[in-house]
Amino acid sequence: MKATTHAETERKYELGPDTRLPVLDGLPGVVASSDPETEELDAVYFDTADLRLARSGVTLRRRSGGPDAGWHLKVPVGPDTRDETRVPLGAAGEEPPVELTDLLTGHTRGAALVPVARISTRRDRRRLLGADGPLAEVTDDLVTGWAEGDPATADTWREVEVELADGTDAAFLDRAERRLAKAGIRRSAVASKLARVLDVRPERADRPATAGETVLAYLREQADALTRADLLVRKGAADSVHKLRVAARKMRSALRVFGRIVDRDRTRDLAGELRWLGARLAPARDLEVQYERFHAAATSLPAELLVGPVRGRLTRHFGPAEAAARREAMRTLRGKRYLRLLAAIDRLLAEPPLTAAARRPAGRELPRHVRRAHRKVARRLRDARRTAPGPDRDAQLHRMRKAAKRFRYAVVAVRPVLGKPARRTANQARTLTRVLGEFQDSVMARPVLRELGMRAQAAAENAFTFGLLYGREEHIAARAERELDRAWRRTTTRKARSWFR
């Protein structure tokens, strides 16, 4: 069965059974509306027994009736937008198809997906048409839903959805909402029909007061980011491996920097597994970065400097390597060790090994941990300055980059309780890591360009362009070193350090 994905941008509104739906044909850009169509829809929703999908805003359903009958997986990607992946009903029967259950592994942690709710809908559908085609679709739904196995709890309500057609400006939703508001129709209090049936609402996060609460809030944020990125990697989305690695790195960094708040000895194994995950995914990410870097550099050259089949050689070199690295990444995400890592993250958040320091006020306790992280960056810079230019110095600067990232992540973690001073320092730290990242990317790029040039020469191709790109990378590294001292000084001024001195 072939899965298809499209973005769905819509808003939902509640209204009474006798409320008259206002005419939306007169909205700017609308020249006509289609005749109404009536549909009878029936859907069974699947989730884990503890509703992990619903609590993340994700829905998986098997729908019959209507033009889009099939399996639907909806994942939020923005305030009004969800990515919907569809699989035809086909021969899958009543069990969720593997194409979708695999995508959800990061959310389910391997737990079984079972029916949790049933919803039937009588839908009146009308399309709003512009001069060049459909602008939006308006549906007036009479909905009845109940938790699986408990029809006595059935609830019936009416709701309206306004969904944009592809290419319609999002401002159209605002105009439609104003028209609906004049008729007394307001946005739904819940994000989906399923959330209403199961009474699943977003948890309100209180402002953290203690050091432990602040660090745990940051760890939860990274765990959620890892889960979202897991699904994107499985879908093959661009930059998804990077997002997953960053979430794992931020979590590991927090466990290290705040190891006197969340007991470092008791999280050491988890930190090691997060490092393992990053290492397993590194080839896929590194190849993606290098190909994009080289391709962009080659494309930017004047035609007279692009000598020989440079872009073709880049494709032949990176294409198979990237495909192999992606297969290895997917083997990692489908392996038992990765599932054990996800389970360890869940245990950490459910039963965090907090120390006595975790009970102290965040505003007094956390700055000292940030200060220690800043001092480690300073030590790495001193080590680099004492080392002669060459591979050893490059390695020292790479260690400085990793320390600078830990410092930056620590500042971001405490930003909710430290406010504006921390935000300012986070921006300065971002500049520092960007400069160090440019240097490291150049260090990694040059050996690859040298190899590509030698292969081109061996194949009787002109290697001039690869030599030119090599020289450009040397220039980038030299510029980054010149910028380093200035970027570092900005994090060491009295004003920058006043809140964590």
C-alpha positions in Angstrom: 0.0 0.0 0.0 1.3 3.4 -0.9 1.3 6.2 1.7 0.8 9.8 0.6 1.3 12.9 2.7 0.0 16.4 2.4 -0.3 19.5 4.7 -3.7 20.3 6.2 -4.3 23.9 7.4 -7.6 24.4 9.1 -9.5 25.9 12.0 -12.4 24.3 14.0 -15.3 26.2 15.4 -18.1 25.3 17.9 -21.7 26.3 17.3 -25.1 25.3 18.6 -27.4 22.9 16.9 -29.7 25.7 15.7 -27.0 28.3 14.9 -27.2 29.6 11.4 -23.9 29.4 9.5 -23.1 32.7 7.9 -22.5 32.9 4.2 -18.8 33.0 3.4 -19.2 33.5 -0.4 -18.6 37.2 0.0 -15.1 36.9 1.5 -12.4 38.7 -0.5 -11.2 36.5 -3.4 -14.3 34.2 -3.4 -16.2 34.4 -6.6 -18.5 31.4 -6.1 -19.2 28.4 -4.0 -19.9 24.8 -4.9 -23.2 23.0 -4.3 -23.2 21.3 -0.8 -22.4 17.7 -0.6 -23.5 15.5 2.3 -21.4 12.6 3.6 -21.7 10.0 6.3 -18.3 9.3 7.9 -17.4 6.7 10.5 -13.9 6.5 12.1 -12.2 4.3 14.6 -9.3 6.0 16.4 -6.2 4.1 17.6 -3.8 4.9 20.4 -1.7 3.3 23.1 -3.6 2.3 26.3 -2.3 5.4 28.0 -3.1 7.7 25.1 0.4 8.7 24.2 -0.6 9.9 20.7 -3.5 12.0 21.9 -1.4 13.7 24.5 1.0 14.7 21.8 -1.7 16.0 19.5 -1.2 13.1 17.1 -4.2 11.1 15.7 -4.4 7.8 13.9 -7.8 6.7 12.5 -9.4 4.2 10.2 -12.2 6.1 8.3 -14.9 4.7 6.1 -17.2 6.8 4.0 -16.4 10.0 2.0 -13.8 10.5 -0.7 -10.8 10.1 1.6 -11.7 6.8 3.1 -8.6 5.1 4.5 -6.1 5.2 7.3 -5.1 8.8 8.3 -2.2 9.8 10.5 -2.2 13.5 11.5 0.8 15.1 13.1 0.8 18.8 14.2 3.5 20.9 12.5 2.2 24.4 13.3 -0.6 26.3 15.1 -3.2 25.5 12.4 -1.3 23.0 10.3 -0.9 19.2 10.5 0.8 16.8 8.2 -1.6 14.1 7.2 -0.3 10.7 5.9 -2.8 8.5 4.2 -2.8 4.8 3.4 -5.8 3.2 1.5 -7.9 0.7 3.3 -6.8 -2.0 0.9 -6.3 -5.4 2.5 -5.0 -4.0 5.9 -8.2 -5.0 7.6 -8.9 -3.4 11.0 -5.2 -3.4 12.2 -3.1 -0.2 11.6 -0.8 -0.7 8.6 2.9 -1.1 9.3 3.6 2.0 7.2 2.0 4.1 9.9 2.9 2.1 13.0 6.6 2.3 12.1 6.3 6.1 11.8 4.9 6.2 15.3 7.5 4.1 17.1 9.1 7.1 18.7 5.7 8.1 20.2 4.5 4.6 21.1 7.9 3.2 22.3 6.8 0.0 20.8 3.5 -0.3 22.7 0.5 -1.8 21.0 -2.0 0.5 19.2 -5.6 -0.3 20.1 -9.0 1.2 19.4 -9.7 4.0 21.9 -12.7 5.9 20.4 -15.3 5.9 17.6 -16.7 9.0 16.0 -19.5 9.2 13.4 -20.0 12.4 11.4 -22.8 13.7 9.2 -20.9 16.3 7.1 -22.2 19.0 4.8 -19.3 20.1 2.6 -19.0 23.2 0.5 -16.0 24.6 -1.5 -15.2 28.3 -1.8 -13.9 29.0 -5.3 -11.6 31.8 -6.5 -10.9 33.0 -10.0 -8.1 30.4 -10.3 -9.6 27.5 -8.4 -10.6 26.4 -4.9 -9.6 28.6 -2.0 -11.0 26.7 0.9 -13.4 24.0 2.0 -16.1 24.6 4.7 -17.6 21.6 6.4 -20.6 21.7 8.8 -20.4 18.6 10.9 -22.9 16.9 13.2 -20.6 14.7 15.3 -21.3 11.8 17.7 -18.4 10.3 19.5 -17.7 7.9 22.4 -14.8 6.1 24.1 -14.2 2.6 22.7 -16.4 0.1 24.5 -18.5 2.7 26.3 -21.2 4.0 23.9 -23.2 5.1 26.9 -20.8 8.0 27.2 -21.6 9.2 23.7 -21.5 13.0 23.2 -23.1 14.8 20.2 -22.1 18.3 19.1 -21.8 20.4 16.0 -18.7 22.0 14.6 -17.5 23.8 11.5 -14.1 23.4 9.9 -12.5 25.9 7.4 -9.7 24.2 5.6 -7.4 26.0 3.1 -6.8 24.7 -0.4 -3.2 24.3 -1.5 -1.7 27.7 -2.2 -4.3 29.8 -0.4 -2.8 32.5 1.9 -3.2 31.8 5.6 -4.8 35.2 6.0 -7.9 33.8 4.5 -8.5 31.9 7.8 -8.4 35.2 9.7 -11.0 36.8 7.4 -13.3 33.7 7.6 -12.9 33.7 11.4 -14.0 37.4 11.6 -17.1 36.6 9.6 -17.9 33.6 11.9 -17.3 35.6 15.0 -19.9 38.1 14.0 -22.4 35.3 14.0 -21.3 34.3 17.5 -19.3 31.3 16.4 -16.0 30.8 18.3 -12.9 28.7 17.9 -13.1 25.2 19.4 -11.6 24.8 22.9 -10.0 21.5 21.9 -7.8 20.7 18.9 -9.6 17.7 17.5 -12.8 15.7 17.7 -10.8 12.9 19.4 -9.5 15.3 22.1 -13.1 16.2 23.0 -14.2 12.6 23.2 -11.3 11.5 25.3 -11.2 14.8 27.2 -7.4 15.2 26.5 -6.3 18.8 26.9 -2.8 20.3 26.9 -1.3 20.4 30.4 -0.6 23.8 31.7 3.0 24.2 32.6 3.6 26.2 35.7 6.6 28.6 35.8 9.4 26.6 37.3 10.6 27.8 40.7 13.3 25.4 41.8 16.4 24.4 40.0 15.2 20.9 39.6 11.9 22.0 38.1 13.7 24.1 35.6 16.1 21.4 34.5 13.4 18.8 34.2 11.3 21.2 32.1 14.2 21.5 29.7 14.7 17.7 29.6 11.1 17.2 28.8 11.3 19.7 26.0 14.2 17.9 24.5 12.5 14.5 24.9 9.5 15.9 23.0 11.7 17.3 20.3 13.4 13.9 20.0 10.1 12.2 19.6 8.9 14.6 16.9 12.2 14.3 15.0 12.1 10.5 15.2 8.9 10.5 13.1 10.4 13.0 10.6 13.5 10.8 10.2 11.3 7.8 9.4 9.4 9.9 6.8 12.7 10.9 5.2 12.2 14.6 5.9 15.0 17.0 5.2 17.1 18.0 8.2 15.3 15.5 10.4 18.5 13.6 11.4 20.0 16.8 12.5 17.0 17.7 14.6 17.1 14.3 16.3 20.8 14.5 17.0 20.4 18.0 18.4 17.7 16.9 20.8 19.8 14.0 22.0 22.8 16.3 22.3 20.9 18.9 24.3 19.6 16.3 26.7 23.1 14.8 27.2 24.5 18.3 27.7 21.9 19.1 30.3 22.7 15.9 32.2 26.4 16.9 32.2 26.2 20.6 33.0 23.5 20.1 35.6 24.8 16.9 37.0 24.8 18.2 40.5 21.0 18.8 40.2 20.0 15.6 38.4 22.4 13.1 39.9 25.2 12.6 37.3 26.2 9.2 38.6 22.6 7.8 38.1 22.3 9.2 34.6 25.7 8.2 33.3 24.4 5.2 31.4 21.7 7.3 29.8 24.2 9.9 28.8 26.3 7.2 27.2 23.4 5.9 25.2 22.6 9.4 24.0 26.2 9.7 22.8 25.8 6.3 21.1 22.7 7.5 19.3 24.4 10.7 18.1 27.4 8.7 16.8 25.2 6.2 14.9 23.4 9.1 13.2 26.5 11.2 12.5 27.4 9.8 9.1 23.9 10.5 7.7 24.0 14.1 9.0 27.7 14.7 8.0 27.1 13.6 4.4 24.0 15.7 4.1 25.8 18.8 5.3 28.8 18.2 3.1 26.8 17.6 0.0 24.7 20.7 0.5 27.9 22.7 1.3 29.8 21.6 -1.8 26.8 21.8 -4.1 26.0 25.3 -3.0 29.6 26.4 -3.4 30.0 24.9 -6.8 26.7 26.4 -8.0 27.7 29.9 -6.8 30.9 29.9 -9.0 31.0 31.8 -12.3 30.5 29.4 -15.2 34.1 29.8 -16.3 35.4 28.5 -13.0 33.1 25.4 -13.0 35.4 23.2 -15.0 34.5 19.6 -15.7 31.6 17.5 -14.4 31.9 18.8 -10.9 28.2 18.5 -9.9 27.9 15.1 -11.4 30.9 13.9 -9.5 29.4 15.2 -6.3 26.2 13.4 -7.0 28.0 10.1 -7.7 30.1 10.4 -4.6 27.5 11.5 -2.1 24.4 9.7 -3.5 25.3 6.1 -2.6 27.0 7.2 0.6 24.0 9.1 1.8 21.6 6.2 0.9 23.8 3.8 2.9 24.0 6.2 5.9 20.2 6.6 5.9 19.7 2.8 5.8 22.0 2.6 8.8 20.1 5.4 10.6 16.9 3.5 10.1 18.4 0.3 11.4 19.4 2.2 14.5 15.9 3.6 15.0 14.3 0.2 14.5 16.6 -1.6 16.8 16.0 -2.8 20.4 18.8 -0.7 21.8 17.1 2.5 20.6 13.8 1.4 22.2 15.6 0.8 25.5 17.1 4.3 25.2 13.6 5.7 24.8 12.4 3.7 27.8 15.3 5.1 29.8 14.3 8.7 28.9 10.8 8.0 30.1 12.1 6.6 33.4 14.3 9.6 33.9 11.3 12.0 33.5 9.0 9.9 35.6 11.4 9.3 38.5 14.2 11.9 38.2 17.2 11.3 40.4 17.2 14.8 41.9 19.8 15.9 44.4 19.4 18.3 47.4 20.5 21.1 45.2 17.4 20.6 43.0 15.2 22.0 45.8 17.0 25.4 45.8 15.5 28.4 44.1 16.4 28.3 40.4 17.4 32.0 40.2 20.1 31.4 42.8 21.3 27.9 42.1 21.4 27.7 38.3 23.8 30.6 37.5 26.6 28.8 39.2 26.2 25.8 36.9 26.2 28.1 33.9 29.4 29.8 35.2 31.2 26.4 35.4 30.2 25.7 31.8 31.5 29.1 30.7 34.8 28.4 32.5 35.3 25.2 30.6 34.9 27.1 27.3 37.6 29.5 28.5 40.0 26.6 29.3 39.4 25.0 25.9 40.3 28.4 24.2 43.5 28.7 26.3 44.5 25.2 25.3 43.9 26.0 21.6 45.9 29.2 21.8 48.9 27.3 23.3 48.9 24.9 20.4 50.6 25.5 17.1 48.5 25.6 14.0 47.8 22.2 12.6 45.7 19.1 13.3 46.2 19.3 17.1 45.0 22.9 17.2 42.0 22.0 15.0 41.2 19.3 17.5 41.5 21.7 20.4 39.1 24.1 18.7 36.7 21.3 18.1 36.7 20.5 21.8 36.1 24.2 22.5 33.1 24.1 20.1 31.6 21.2 22.1 32.1 23.0 25.4 30.6 26.2 23.8 27.5 24.3 22.8 27.1 22.9 26.3 27.4 26.5 27.6 24.8 27.8 25.1 22.4 24.9 25.9 22.7 25.6 29.6 21.9 29.3 29.1 18.8 28.4 27.0 17.7 25.9 29.7 17.8 28.6 32.5 16.3 31.3 30.3 12.7 30.8 31.5 13.7 31.8 35.0 16.6 34.2 34.3 14.8 36.2 31.6 16.4 39.0 29.5 20.0 38.6 30.6 20.0 34.9 29.7 18.4 35.6 26.4 21.1 38.1 25.5 23.9 35.7 26.6 22.2 32.9 24.5 22.4 35.1 21.4 26.1 35.8 22.1 26.8 32.1 22.6 25.0 31.2 19.4 27.4 33.5 17.5 30.3 31.8 19.2 29.2 28.3 18.3 28.4 29.5 14.7 32.0 30.7 14.2 33.4 27.5 15.7 31.1 25.5 13.6 32.2 27.2 10.4 35.8 26.4 11.3 35.1 22.8 12.1 33.0 22.3 8.9 36.0 23.6 6.9 38.3 21.2 8.7 36.0 18.3 7.8 35.5 19.5 4.2 39.0 19.9 3.0 40.1 16.2 3.1 36.9 15.3 1.2 37.6 17.9 -1.5 41.2 16.7 -1.8 39.9 13.2 -2.4 37.3 14.3 -4.9 40.0 16.3 -6.8 42.3 13.3 -6.9 39.6 11.0 -8.2 38.7 13.6 -10.8 42.3 13.7 -11.9 42.6 9.9 -12.0 39.6 9.8 -14.3 41.3 12.3 -16.7 38.9 15.1 -15.6 40.1 18.7 -14.8 40.4 19.0 -11.0 40.8 22.8 -11.1 37.4 23.5 -9.5 38.0 21.1 -6.6 41.3 22.9 -5.9 39.4 26.2 -6.0 36.8 24.9 -3.5 39.6 23.7 -1.3 41.2 27.1 -1.3 37.8 28.6 -0.4 37.5 26.4 2.6 41.0 27.5 3.8 39.8 31.1 3.5 36.6 30.2 5.5 38.7 28.7 8.3 41.0 31.6 8.5 38.1 34.1 8.6 36.5 32.0 11.4 39.7 32.1 13.5 39.8 35.9 13.1 36.2 36.2 14.2 36.7 33.8 17.2 38.3 36.2 19.6 35.6 38.9 19.0 32.8 36.4 19.4 34.4 35.1 22.6 34.9 38.5 24.1 31.2 39.3 23.8 30.5 36.4 26.2 33.0 37.6 28.7 32.1 41.3 29.2 31.0 42.4 32.6 27.4 42.9 31.3 27.3 39.5 29.6 28.5 37.7 32.7 26.8 39.8 35.4 24.0 37.3 36.0 26.2 34.2 36.3 29.4 35.6 37.8 
